[in-house]
Amino acid sequence: MSEIEDARTAGTYVVSLDDTRATNRALVGGKGANLAQLVEADLPVPAGFCVTTAAYEELIDDPAIKEAIDKLAGLDPSDTAAISDAGSALRARIQNRSVSEEIRDTIETALNEIASDPEQTYAVRSSATAEDLPEASFAGQQETFLNVRGADEIIARVRACMASLFTDRAIAYRARNDVAHEEVSIAVVVQQMVIPDISGILFTADPQTGNRHIASIEAGMGLGEALVSGEVTADNIRVDTRTDEVLDYEVGDQQSAVRPIPEGGTETVKLNTTERSSRVLTVEQIQTLVELGEEIEALLESPQDIEWCLKGEEFYVVQSRPITSLFPLPSPLPDDDRLHVYFSLGHVQAFAEAMPPLVRDVWIEFCNLWMVELGMDTTAQWAVEAGGRVYIDMTPFLKIGFVRRGFPKWLSATSEPLGIAVDDLLARRGDEFQEKWTARKILSLVNQVTSAVRTQARPMISAVVSGFFGAFIGEPTPKREEARWNTWGWNAAAPVRTPETPAERARAVFDSDNSALTNYPRLGPLYAAQVADGLLQQLFPDSPEELNDVGRGFPDELVTRINLGLGDLADVARDHPAVAHALREGTSLDEIESLEGGEAFRAALDDFLEEFGHRATGELDISRPRWRDEPSGLLATVRANVKHEQAGEHREHLRQMEKQASAAARYLEERADCGVFGPLCKRVVRRLIRTYRGYIQTREHPKHGLAHLFAAWHEAIRDAGELLVDEGQLDEINDVWFLRREELFAALEGNLPEIDIASRRAEFERHKTVDAPPVLTSEGEAPSSRIEREDVPEGALVGTGVSGGVVEGVARVVRDPSEETIEKGEILIAPSSDPGWTPLFLNAAGMVVEVGGQMSHGALVAREYGLPAVVSVSEATRRIKTGQRVRIDGTQGIVEILDDDE
C-alpha cells in the first residue's frame, strides 16, 4: 500500500484520465487504469478523472471500519446471511463518514476543469484495484451511477461507490477467489455523460466458442445498463475479424430502453414497434466498431470486453476489460496459418485436470516421442499445452477422407464429448481439412504409413492374430500378461532410476532414446476381449442387462485385487481392536504401528504397497506422490471400511458378482441354443464369454506397467527438487514442478534463472478451477461437446451412461481422494476416475464423473462392481453439492438433483 500512502501524503486525491499517473492500477483501480491507457492512445473516451484510492483510504481511516474489514476474513463464502449482515453494517459505516474538505475541493476543481456548465451530467463508476484483471474480472461487483448532476450529488455517489466495495456479492466473490479484503482498495471514475442513441458491448473474441477471429456485438437503443443487467434482448451480431464479414445478425426483441431524465438519473421507456424490429447498427457502423475493438485489443494485449456507445456517428468507449472466461490458446501456435485441431490428452485418459508446468513438459516430450515412433512427421509439434493441460494435434488425420469420417466415432469410444465436438467442427468446417493431393503429398503419406507399419508391425500383427484366434481357440492368460507388462514397465523405468546422481536422473526423464519404452508387449489379449465383446453385443442387442452382468466379478483383475487388498487390510485391523479403534479415530500410521497388532497391520500394508505402491490418484500428474510415499488416502478408505462394513463383506460382494456373471452367461448360452445350429452357437457364445471375461482382465496391465515409469519420473524430479533446495536455489521441494524443462537443466548446472514461482503457482491454481474443453482449435474455439438426450427431466445433468441401473442416495463430492473419502452408500461425484480412485469404489453406491467413456477405468470398474454410473457429466463437481440427494440413471446417462439441502 506504499503507493497509496505516498499519494495520501502528497494529497493526490484526484487525477485526470489524461494524467500519466492514471495508468497506475494501485492508484485508480482496474477500470480507471484501462481507460487511462485508451486516453493515452488517443482513443475516443469521454473526458473525466479518477477519485483515487488515496481518497478511499482516508475515507475508511477509522478503527471501527478497519476492524469490521478484518473480520470479513472469517466469513464462509456460502454463508449468505452472515455476509449480508456484515456487508450492510460496513457499508453503513462508510456512508456515514464525512468526505473531507480537501477531497471535496479537489473533486469540484476537477469538475470545473472538464466543463463549466453546471447542467453537465456525469457517469460515476467504481474502479476497484482487484477488478478487470486478466484472471478475474470482478464484473458488476460494485456500483455505477449514471446521469448524475452537481458537485454534491457526485461526491455522494463517489462515497456510495467506495462503500460498494463491500456489497454482499463483492465480499462473497473475493472470498471465493481467495482475495484478501484488506488488500483491496477502490477508486471512482467520473466521466462526462454521453447521451447515446445506441449502446452495447463488444467482445473482441467470441465468448461462447472462444474463437479469437470472431467478434461478438450486443447492441440496443439507449443506455447500455439495460444490456449489462440483462433487462432487454439486444441485437446480436457476429463478425469475422479477418474479413470484416458479418456472419450473423440476429435482431433482438427490445421492448424497452434506459434513457436519462432531465432532473438526473435514468428511466425505462417503452419502444415503439418500428424500433423493436429494426436493425440497430448498419454494416459500416459494425465494421467501424470492430476495427476500434481490434485497436483496443492490440493496445491492452488480450481479448477485450468493451462497453461502447454511439451518439450520432461518433463511437465512445466507456469501459474495457479482459474477457476472463476464454480458455487459453494452444502454445506453441502452428506457423502454417491453417486451422489446427487438438484433442485433450486428459479426456482420453479420463483425467482432465490441470498439471504443473514441468509435468506438462514431460508429457509433451513423451507424446512427441510416441508420434515419432508411430512413423509420423518428426518435425511436427504433435503435443501442445493450453490452460495447464496437454493437447494432441489431430489435424493430419483429418486431412485423410476415410480417417476424417471415422475419427469422431473412434474418439467417442474413449469419450463421448470428444466425438461430439469433432463432429460439430467437421459439420461446420470440414472442407477446411480437405487437401488437394499432389504426387509429393501422396508419396510423403505412403512413406509415413510404411514407416508406421514397419515400426508397429509386430504388435499389430500380434494383436490381430491374438484377437481373432484367441477369441475362439486360445485360453485366457491374464496373469502371464500381467507379468509381461510389469517387466516391461520396470525395464522402461530403469534408464531413469539407474543414473547415480539426482541431476542425471532428472535429465533421463526427458531422454527420448528409451528403446525399452517402445518395445512393449503384445496387445492381442485386450483386442481379443474387444472382439468378443463386440460380437456378443451384435448377437444379443436386446439383452443389455445380461451383457452388463457378464462383465462383473473378476477375482484376478488388477483393480479388483486393489480393492480386495484394502478390504483385507480392514479385516486385519478388525482382528486387532486397538488398531481398528485408532483407524476410526484417524490416528497416524506411526502411532498405529506402536499399538498391539500395529506391526501386523503395518506388515500387511507393506505387502499391499509392494505390489501397488507405485500407483497414485491422478497419476498422470507425476507431481503427485505415489501411494508408497503417501498412503493416507488408502488409510482413509480402510477407515471407512472398518466403520461401515463387516469382516469379509468385500469378498462376499465379489462372490455375488461372480454368481451374477455366471447366471448371465448361462442365460445367453441358452438363448443361443436354438434351431439346427443351436449347439454350435451355444459353444461359440460360451467361448466368446470365456474369452471376454479372461482377456478383459488385461485392460489395466499396460497402465499398471507404465505406472512404474510414472513413479520413476516422480522420484527423479522430486530428488532434483530436494537437491536444488539443499543448494539454496529453491525454497521448497515442490517448487521444482513449477520450473520449465530448460530452467530445470539450468538449475542443475547451478544457474537457475530468476523465476516468480508464486505467480506460476497462482496461475496453476486458476487453471485448476477452469473446465478444459475436450477439443480445442488453434483459433481458440472449443466446439460444442454437449451430450443431448431426449425427454430429460428439467434441471437434470446429462452424460454417458456406462453402467446400468438406477440408484438414489446422498452425494459426496470428492476432488482429492488423498484428502477425502466416501462413506458407505453415498454417491461419488468426482472430476476423474483413474485407478487411483479405485479405493473409493469400495463404499460407493453409484458414481458420477466429469470425464470418461465406455472403456475408461471408472466405467469398467463400475460395471464390474454393479454400480450405476454416468461419466462425461460436465461441471458435476460444481453443480452437485455434498449432502444433496441425487438419482443416477446409469442406463440413460441422466443425473437428477432431488433437493437443495447441503
URZITA-V965043 format. One record per residue. RES is the residue in three letters. OMEGA is omega in degrees with one decimal (* if undefined). Layout:
[[RES/OMEGA] [RES/OMEGA]]
This chain:
[[MET/-173.9] [SER/179.9] [GLU/179.7] [ILE/178.0] [GLU/176.7] [ASP/179.7] [ALA/177.4] [ARG/179.9] [THR/-178.4] [ALA/-178.3] [GLY/-178.8] [THR/-177.2] [TYR/179.2] [VAL/171.1] [VAL/177.7] [SER/178.2] [LEU/178.0] [ASP/176.0] [ASP/-178.8] [THR/179.0] [ARG/-176.5] [ALA/175.4] [THR/-179.6] [ASN/-176.8] [ARG/-179.1] [ALA/-177.4] [LEU/-172.4] [VAL/179.2] [GLY/-175.4] [GLY/-177.9] [LYS/-179.0] [GLY/-178.8] [ALA/178.6] [ASN/179.0] [LEU/179.9] [ALA/176.9] [GLN/178.3] [LEU/177.6] [VAL/179.6] [GLU/179.1] [ALA/177.0] [ASP/175.1] [LEU/-171.7] [PRO/178.7] [VAL/178.4] [PRO/-178.7] [ALA/-179.8] [GLY/-179.9] [PHE/177.8] [CYS/166.3] [VAL/-163.3] [THR/177.1] [THR/176.1] [ALA/177.0] [ALA/177.4] [TYR/-178.8] [GLU/176.9] [GLU/-179.2] [LEU/-177.2] [ILE/-178.3] [ASP/-177.2] [ASP/-176.2] [PRO/-178.6] [ALA/179.5] [ILE/179.5] [LYS/179.2] [GLU/179.6] [ALA/178.3] [ILE/179.8] [ASP/-177.4] [LYS/-179.9] [LEU/-177.9] [ALA/-178.0] [GLY/-177.2] [LEU/173.3] [ASP/-177.5] [PRO/178.3] [SER/-179.5] [ASP/-173.5] [THR/-178.3] [ALA/-179.9] [ALA/178.7] [ILE/179.8] [SER/-179.8] [ASP/-177.9] [ALA/-178.9] [GLY/-179.8] [SER/-179.6] [ALA/-178.3] [LEU/178.2] [ARG/179.8] [ALA/178.6] [ARG/-178.2] [ILE/-179.8] [GLN/-179.5] [ASN/177.8] [ARG/177.6] [SER/173.8] [VAL/-174.6] [SER/179.5] [GLU/-178.7] [GLU/179.4] [ILE/179.0] [ARG/-177.8] [ASP/-178.9] [THR/176.7] [ILE/-179.7] [GLU/177.7] [THR/179.3] [ALA/177.9] [LEU/179.8] [ASN/179.8] [GLU/179.0] [ILE/-176.9] [ALA/178.3] [SER/-178.2] [ASP/-179.5] [PRO/-179.9] [GLU/179.0] [GLN/178.6] [THR/-172.8] [TYR/167.8] [ALA/-179.1] [VAL/-171.4] [ARG/178.7] [SER/178.9] [SER/-177.0] [ALA/-179.5] [THR/-178.7] [ALA/178.9] [GLU/179.2] [ASP/175.4] [LEU/178.3] [PRO/-175.8] [GLU/-179.4] [ALA/-174.6] [SER/-173.4] [PHE/-174.8] [ALA/174.7] [GLY/-177.2] [GLN/-179.0] [GLN/-169.5] [GLU/170.6] [THR/177.5] [PHE/-177.4] [LEU/174.1] [ASN/-179.1] [VAL/-176.4] [ARG/174.8] [GLY/-175.2] [ALA/-177.5] [ASP/179.9] [GLU/-179.8] [ILE/179.8] [ILE/178.1] [ALA/179.3] [ARG/175.4] [VAL/179.4] [ARG/178.9] [ALA/177.1] [CYS/-179.5] [MET/177.0] [ALA/-176.8] [SER/170.5] [LEU/-176.7] [PHE/168.2] [THR/-179.3] [ASP/-177.0] [ARG/179.3] [ALA/178.6] [ILE/-178.6] [ALA/-178.9] [TYR/178.7] [ARG/-179.8] [ALA/-179.7] [ARG/-178.8] [ASN/175.0] [ASP/175.8] [VAL/-177.0] [ALA/-177.4] [HIS/-175.5] [GLU/-179.8] [GLU/-179.7] [VAL/176.1] [SER/-177.3] [ILE/171.0] [ALA/180.0] [VAL/177.0] [VAL/176.8] [VAL/-177.3] [GLN/172.3] [GLN/-179.2] [MET/171.8] [VAL/178.1] [ILE/-168.9] [PRO/168.5] [ASP/-175.9] [ILE/175.5] [SER/-179.5] [GLY/-176.3] [ILE/175.0] [LEU/171.4] [PHE/-177.4] [THR/168.9] [ALA/-175.9] [ASP/-177.2] [PRO/-179.9] [GLN/-176.7] [THR/-176.8] [GLY/-176.5] [ASN/-177.0] [ARG/179.7] [HIS/178.8] [ILE/174.0] [ALA/-179.2] [SER/-176.4] [ILE/167.0] [GLU/-175.0] [ALA/179.4] [GLY/179.4] [MET/174.4] [GLY/-177.9] [LEU/-176.0] [GLY/-176.3] [GLU/179.9] [ALA/178.4] [LEU/-177.7] [VAL/-177.5] [SER/179.8] [GLY/-177.2] [GLU/-177.5] [VAL/174.4] [THR/-174.7] [ALA/168.7] [ASP/178.1] [ASN/-172.9] [ILE/176.1] [ARG/-173.4] [VAL/171.6] [ASP/-173.9] [THR/178.8] [ARG/-176.2] [THR/-174.4] [ASP/179.1] [GLU/174.7] [VAL/-175.3] [LEU/-179.5] [ASP/169.7] [TYR/-179.5] [GLU/-179.3] [VAL/-179.5] [GLY/175.9] [ASP/-175.5] [GLN/-177.5] [GLN/-174.6] [SER/177.9] [ALA/176.1] [VAL/-178.2] [ARG/179.2] [PRO/175.5] [ILE/-171.6] [PRO/-176.0] [GLU/-179.2] [GLY/-177.6] [GLY/-176.9] [THR/174.9] [GLU/176.9] [THR/-178.1] [VAL/177.6] [LYS/177.1] [LEU/178.3] [ASN/-173.5] [THR/-179.4] [THR/-179.8] [GLU/-178.1] [ARG/-170.6] [SER/-177.0] [SER/173.5] [ARG/-177.1] [VAL/-175.2] [LEU/172.8] [THR/178.5] [VAL/179.9] [GLU/178.6] [GLN/177.9] [ILE/-178.2] [GLN/177.0] [THR/-179.3] [LEU/-179.9] [VAL/177.6] [GLU/176.9] [LEU/178.8] [GLY/178.3] [GLU/179.0] [GLU/179.9] [ILE/178.9] [GLU/178.9] [ALA/-179.2] [LEU/-175.1] [LEU/168.7] [GLU/172.3] [SER/175.9] [PRO/-171.0] [GLN/170.7] [ASP/-168.8] [ILE/171.1] [GLU/-175.0] [TRP/173.0] [CYS/-176.5] [LEU/176.0] [LYS/-171.9] [GLY/176.7] [GLU/-176.0] [GLU/175.9] [PHE/173.5] [TYR/176.1] [VAL/-178.6] [VAL/175.9] [GLN/173.0] [SER/179.6] [ARG/179.4] [PRO/171.2] [ILE/-172.9] [THR/-175.7] [SER/-176.5] [LEU/172.5] [PHE/-176.1] [PRO/175.6] [LEU/173.5] [PRO/178.9] [SER/0.0] [PRO/176.0] [LEU/178.3] [PRO/-177.7] [ASP/-177.6] [ASP/176.9] [ASP/176.9] [ARG/178.7] [LEU/173.9] [HIS/-178.4] [VAL/-175.4] [TYR/171.6] [PHE/-175.4] [SER/174.3] [LEU/-178.6] [GLY/179.7] [HIS/177.2] [VAL/-177.7] [GLN/179.9] [ALA/175.9] [PHE/-173.3] [ALA/-177.5] [GLU/180.0] [ALA/178.9] [MET/179.3] [PRO/-173.7] [PRO/-175.9] [LEU/176.3] [VAL/177.9] [ARG/178.8] [ASP/178.7] [VAL/-176.5] [TRP/176.8] [ILE/177.2] [GLU/-177.3] [PHE/-178.2] [CYS/176.6] [ASN/177.6] [LEU/-176.9] [TRP/179.0] [MET/177.0] [VAL/178.8] [GLU/177.0] [LEU/177.3] [GLY/-178.1] [MET/-176.0] [ASP/-177.3] [THR/-178.6] [THR/-175.7] [ALA/173.6] [GLN/-173.9] [TRP/-177.6] [ALA/178.1] [VAL/176.9] [GLU/176.3] [ALA/176.7] [GLY/178.8] [GLY/178.7] [ARG/177.4] [VAL/179.6] [TYR/-178.6] [ILE/-178.6] [ASP/178.8] [MET/-173.1] [THR/-178.5] [PRO/-179.0] [PHE/-179.1] [LEU/179.0] [LYS/-177.9] [ILE/-169.5] [GLY/-175.3] [PHE/176.2] [VAL/-179.9] [ARG/-179.1] [ARG/-177.1] [GLY/-173.0] [PHE/179.4] [PRO/180.0] [LYS/178.7] [TRP/179.0] [LEU/-179.4] [SER/178.3] [ALA/178.4] [THR/-178.6] [SER/-176.5] [GLU/178.4] [PRO/176.4] [LEU/-179.5] [GLY/179.7] [ILE/-178.4] [ALA/179.5] [VAL/175.9] [ASP/-179.2] [ASP/-178.5] [LEU/-177.6] [LEU/178.6] [ALA/-178.1] [ARG/-169.4] [ARG/-176.5] [GLY/-177.9] [ASP/-179.9] [GLU/-179.4] [PHE/-179.4] [GLN/-175.3] [GLU/168.8] [LYS/-172.8] [TRP/174.3] [THR/179.0] [ALA/-178.7] [ARG/-179.1] [LYS/179.7] [ILE/179.8] [LEU/178.4] [SER/179.3] [LEU/179.0] [VAL/179.5] [ASN/179.9] [GLN/-179.6] [VAL/179.7] [THR/179.3] [SER/-179.2] [ALA/180.0] [VAL/-178.7] [ARG/-176.8] [THR/-176.0] [GLN/-172.0] [ALA/-174.8] [ARG/-179.9] [PRO/-179.6] [MET/178.3] [ILE/178.0] [SER/-179.0] [ALA/-178.2] [VAL/-178.5] [VAL/-178.9] [SER/-178.0] [GLY/-177.4] [PHE/-176.0] [PHE/180.0] [GLY/179.5] [ALA/-175.6] [PHE/-171.3] [ILE/-170.4] [GLY/175.8] [GLU/178.5] [PRO/-179.7] [THR/-175.6] [PRO/-178.3] [LYS/178.5] [ARG/178.5] [GLU/178.7] [GLU/179.6] [ALA/179.3] [ARG/-177.6] [TRP/176.9] [ASN/178.6] [THR/178.3] [TRP/-179.5] [GLY/178.1] [TRP/179.7] [ASN/179.0] [ALA/-178.6] [ALA/-173.9] [ALA/-179.8] [PRO/177.9] [VAL/-174.8] [ARG/-170.1] [THR/178.5] [PRO/-171.8] [GLU/-173.3] [THR/175.9] [PRO/-179.6] [ALA/-179.6] [GLU/179.4] [ARG/178.8] [ALA/178.0] [ARG/-179.2] [ALA/177.3] [VAL/-175.6] [PHE/-179.5] [ASP/-177.0] [SER/-179.2] [ASP/-178.6] [ASN/-174.4] [SER/180.0] [ALA/-177.0] [LEU/-176.2] [THR/179.6] [ASN/-172.4] [TYR/-178.5] [PRO/-178.9] [ARG/178.9] [LEU/-175.3] [GLY/-177.6] [PRO/179.8] [LEU/174.5] [TYR/179.5] [ALA/178.3] [ALA/-179.2] [GLN/176.2] [VAL/-179.2] [ALA/179.6] [ASP/179.7] [GLY/179.4] [LEU/178.0] [LEU/178.7] [GLN/179.4] [GLN/-178.5] [LEU/-175.1] [PHE/-177.7] [PRO/-177.9] [ASP/-179.9] [SER/-175.9] [PRO/-178.3] [GLU/180.0] [GLU/177.0] [LEU/176.7] [ASN/-178.0] [ASP/179.1] [VAL/-179.0] [GLY/-179.8] [ARG/170.5] [GLY/179.0] [PHE/-175.7] [PRO/-178.2] [ASP/-178.5] [GLU/-169.3] [LEU/-177.9] [VAL/175.8] [THR/179.3] [ARG/175.1] [ILE/-179.3] [ASN/177.2] [LEU/178.5] [GLY/178.7] [LEU/176.2] [GLY/177.1] [ASP/176.4] [LEU/177.3] [ALA/178.1] [ASP/175.8] [VAL/178.8] [ALA/-179.6] [ARG/178.6] [ASP/-178.6] [HIS/-173.0] [PRO/-179.3] [ALA/179.1] [VAL/179.7] [ALA/178.9] [HIS/-179.5] [ALA/177.5] [LEU/179.3] [ARG/-177.6] [GLU/179.2] [GLY/-179.5] [THR/-178.4] [SER/-178.7] [LEU/179.5] [ASP/179.6] [GLU/179.4] [ILE/-176.8] [GLU/-178.1] [SER/-177.6] [LEU/175.3] [GLU/-175.9] [GLY/-177.5] [GLY/-179.5] [GLU/178.3] [ALA/178.6] [PHE/-179.9] [ARG/178.9] [ALA/178.3] [ALA/177.7] [LEU/179.4] [ASP/176.9] [ASP/178.5] [PHE/-177.7] [LEU/176.7] [GLU/-177.6] [GLU/-171.8] [PHE/-172.6] [GLY/179.2] [HIS/177.6] [ARG/-179.1] [ALA/172.8] [THR/-176.8] [GLY/-168.3] [GLU/172.3] [LEU/174.3] [ASP/-172.1] [ILE/174.7] [SER/-177.4] [ARG/-179.7] [PRO/175.7] [ARG/-177.3] [TRP/-178.5] [ARG/176.7] [ASP/-175.8] [GLU/-175.5] [PRO/-174.4] [SER/178.5] [GLY/176.8] [LEU/-179.4] [LEU/177.7] [ALA/177.5] [THR/177.5] [VAL/179.8] [ARG/179.8] [ALA/178.9] [ASN/179.2] [VAL/-177.6] [LYS/-164.0] [HIS/-179.5] [GLU/177.1] [GLN/179.3] [ALA/177.2] [GLY/-176.5] [GLU/-177.9] [HIS/179.3] [ARG/175.1] [GLU/177.4] [HIS/179.5] [LEU/179.2] [ARG/178.4] [GLN/177.9] [MET/177.7] [GLU/178.8] [LYS/177.8] [GLN/-179.6] [ALA/179.9] [SER/179.1] [ALA/179.3] [ALA/179.2] [ALA/179.5] [ARG/-179.6] [TYR/-178.2] [LEU/178.3] [GLU/-179.5] [GLU/177.5] [ARG/-179.5] [ALA/-174.2] [ASP/177.6] [CYS/-179.9] [GLY/-176.6] [VAL/-176.7] [PHE/-178.2] [GLY/-179.4] [PRO/179.3] [LEU/179.4] [CYS/179.2] [LYS/179.8] [ARG/179.2] [VAL/-179.5] [VAL/178.3] [ARG/179.8] [ARG/178.9] [LEU/-179.2] [ILE/179.7] [ARG/178.9] [THR/180.0] [TYR/-176.1] [ARG/179.4] [GLY/-172.6] [TYR/-180.0] [ILE/178.1] [GLN/176.4] [THR/-171.3] [ARG/-177.4] [GLU/-175.6] [HIS/178.0] [PRO/-179.1] [LYS/179.9] [HIS/177.3] [GLY/-179.5] [LEU/179.9] [ALA/173.4] [HIS/177.4] [LEU/177.9] [PHE/-179.3] [ALA/178.4] [ALA/175.8] [TRP/-178.7] [HIS/-177.2] [GLU/-177.6] [ALA/-177.6] [ILE/175.5] [ARG/179.6] [ASP/176.4] [ALA/177.0] [GLY/177.8] [GLU/177.5] [LEU/-177.6] [LEU/173.9] [VAL/178.6] [ASP/-179.9] [GLU/179.7] [GLY/-179.9] [GLN/176.5] [LEU/179.5] [ASP/-177.9] [GLU/-180.0] [ILE/-176.2] [ASN/174.5] [ASP/-176.8] [VAL/-177.8] [TRP/-178.9] [PHE/169.6] [LEU/168.4] [ARG/-174.8] [ARG/-176.4] [GLU/176.7] [GLU/176.4] [LEU/179.8] [PHE/178.5] [ALA/179.7] [ALA/179.2] [LEU/174.0] [GLU/179.9] [GLY/-175.9] [ASN/-179.9] [LEU/177.9] [PRO/-179.7] [GLU/-174.1] [ILE/176.8] [ASP/-178.5] [ILE/-178.1] [ALA/179.4] [SER/179.1] [ARG/175.4] [ARG/-179.6] [ALA/177.7] [GLU/177.7] [PHE/178.5] [GLU/177.0] [ARG/179.0] [HIS/-178.8] [LYS/-176.9] [THR/-175.0] [VAL/175.4] [ASP/-178.7] [ALA/176.0] [PRO/179.0] [PRO/178.9] [VAL/-176.4] [LEU/177.6] [THR/178.5] [SER/175.6] [GLU/-179.2] [GLY/-178.6] [GLU/173.7] [ALA/-178.0] [PRO/-177.6] [SER/178.4] [SER/-176.0] [ARG/176.5] [ILE/-178.5] [GLU/175.3] [ARG/176.9] [GLU/175.5] [ASP/178.1] [VAL/177.9] [PRO/-178.3] [GLU/178.4] [GLY/-178.6] [ALA/174.6] [LEU/-175.0] [VAL/177.3] [GLY/178.6] [THR/175.7] [GLY/-174.8] [VAL/177.3] [SER/-169.4] [GLY/178.8] [GLY/178.9] [VAL/178.6] [VAL/172.8] [GLU/178.3] [GLY/179.7] [VAL/-177.8] [ALA/171.8] [ARG/178.9] [VAL/-180.0] [VAL/178.6] [ARG/-179.5] [ASP/-177.4] [PRO/177.6] [SER/-178.7] [GLU/-176.5] [GLU/177.7] [THR/-177.2] [ILE/-179.3] [GLU/-177.9] [LYS/174.8] [GLY/179.4] [GLU/176.4] [ILE/-179.1] [LEU/174.6] [ILE/-169.4] [ALA/176.9] [PRO/-178.3] [SER/-175.7] [SER/176.3] [ASP/-175.8] [PRO/178.7] [GLY/178.0] [TRP/-174.6] [THR/-177.3] [PRO/-177.5] [LEU/-178.9] [PHE/-178.1] [LEU/-173.6] [ASN/-173.2] [ALA/173.9] [ALA/179.4] [GLY/-172.5] [MET/173.1] [VAL/-176.2] [VAL/-176.0] [GLU/-180.0] [VAL/176.7] [GLY/179.5] [GLY/-175.6] [GLN/-176.8] [MET/177.8] [SER/-176.0] [HIS/-176.9] [GLY/180.0] [ALA/-178.3] [LEU/-179.1] [VAL/178.0] [ALA/177.9] [ARG/-179.1] [GLU/-177.3] [TYR/179.4] [GLY/179.5] [LEU/171.7] [PRO/-174.0] [ALA/175.4] [VAL/179.0] [VAL/-177.5] [SER/176.5] [VAL/-175.0] [SER/175.6] [GLU/-177.9] [ALA/-176.7] [THR/175.7] [ARG/-177.2] [ARG/-179.2] [ILE/-179.2] [LYS/176.7] [THR/179.5] [GLY/177.2] [GLN/173.2] [ARG/-179.8] [VAL/174.4] [ARG/179.9] [ILE/171.1] [ASP/-176.6] [GLY/177.2] [THR/-178.4] [GLN/-179.0] [GLY/-176.0] [ILE/177.5] [VAL/179.6] [GLU/173.1] [ILE/-170.9] [LEU/177.5] [ASP/-179.5] [ASP/-178.1] [ASP/176.2] [GLU/*]]
